[in-house]
Amino acid sequence: MRLFFLSLGYASLALGIIGIFLPVLPTTPFVLLAVWCFARSNPALAERLYSHPRFGPLLTTWRDQRAIPRHAKIYALTTLALSYALILWLTESRVLPVVLAAIMGSVALYIATRPAPRDGADVLFTESSDR
């Protein structure tokens, strides 16, 4: 099982890194999956992600509070909306927009209903990401 989680963690991290450059591929869910897999297979790799200057505060806030900072929610929801608008513009299919509306709408609802971080965690992320 350790090898399975390690392999899945590396694959998820690779997809997350690709998602940084491709707007249609999300980064955050893959990085969350990677850190979860690494925590079960190689805790040192999980710790490296938790201490990463950019992703660490978000991952730690999610792990500890299951919360998403407001600015991250705004970014995620805006990206979802723009991606959906692009799909509507580019596709000729009548089914694809309906299926994606259900999926993306569910994801947007989930993100929007997550709590904001307690104890100033949102402020901490903003300060560390401005460096």
C-alpha positions, -999 to 999 in steps of 0.1 A, spaced: 0 0 0 29 24 7 41 22 -29 6 28 -41 1 59 -20 36 71 -29 29 67 -67 -5 83 -64 11 112 -45 37 118 -71 12 115 -100 -11 140 -82 17 164 -75 27 162 -112 -9 170 -123 -10 198 -98 22 213 -112 8 210 -147 -23 227 -135 -3 258 -126 3 263 -163 -30 250 -178 -61 269 -167 -84 239 -174 -66 217 -149 -71 225 -112 -40 227 -90 -54 226 -55 -73 193 -55 -42 175 -68 -19 191 -43 -43 182 -15 -45 146 -28 -7 145 -30 -1 157 6 -28 132 18 -10 103 -1 24 114 11 12 115 47 4 78 44 35 68 25 63 92 31 57 118 59 88 137 50 74 145 16 41 156 32 61 179 56 79 194 26 45 204 11 33 217 44 63 239 47 63 251 11 62 289 11 32 291 -14 11 260 -7 20 253 29 -3 278 46 -32 267 24 -25 231 31 -21 236 68 -53 256 71 -72 229 52 -57 201 73 -63 219 106 -96 237 100 -110 224 67 -112 261 58 -104 281 26 -92 317 28 -115 342 12 -91 353 -15 -85 317 -25 -123 312 -27 -126 342 -49 -98 331 -72 -112 295 -74 -147 306 -81 -136 332 -107 -114 306 -124 -143 281 -125 -166 308 -140 -141 318 -166 -134 282 -175 -171 275 -179 -176 306 -201 -147 295 -223 -163 260 -226 -196 276 -236 -179 297 -262 -158 270 -277 -180 239 -277 -207 230 -302 -220 202 -280 -253 206 -262 -246 179 -236 -211 190 -225 -221 223 -210 -249 207 -190 -227 180 -176 -199 205 -168 -225 229 -152 -235 201 -128 -199 192 -120 -185 227 -118 -215 240 -100 -212 213 -74 -175 222 -69 -183 259 -67 -210 253 -41 -186 232 -21 -159 259 -22 -183 287 -14 -197 269 16 -163 261 33 -157 283 63 -131 310 64 -100 303 86 -101 311 123 -73 328 142 -61 351 114 -49 322 92 -62 342 62 -40 371 71 -10 348 76 -14 333 41 -17 368 25 14 380 42 35 349 33 23 350 -3 33 386 -8 70 379 -2 
